[in-house]
Amino acid sequence: MTDVLSPDAPVESAQTAEQAGEARGGVAHVTLNLPQLVWDTLSGIAAAQGVNKTEAVRRAISAYVFLHEAVEAGDKIVLVHKDGSSETVRIMY
């Protein structure tokens, strides 16, 4: 199984935000307005992963692109629980 969000994982169809910026010859600097709860959640994920918030945002965007492309291609997203049970996840946007 390929870990799409791992920095060492090969990027197949989804580019990371950083790669997209590099492909354009630079990196875009942005300002985000997020609800406090979203910011706190992002901060917690970044801390748990040992990365800064910019990298956490890049990874979130990469995950979103991966899911978006899968849904657009008509693929199903299946969540397999540690007990072996599984369920199809519906992505609605």
Secondary structure, DSSP 8 states (H G I E B T S, - for coil): ---TTSTTS--SS---HHHHHHHTTS---------HHHHHHHHHHHHHHT--HHHHHHHHHHHHHHHHHHHHTT--EEEE-TTS-EEEE----
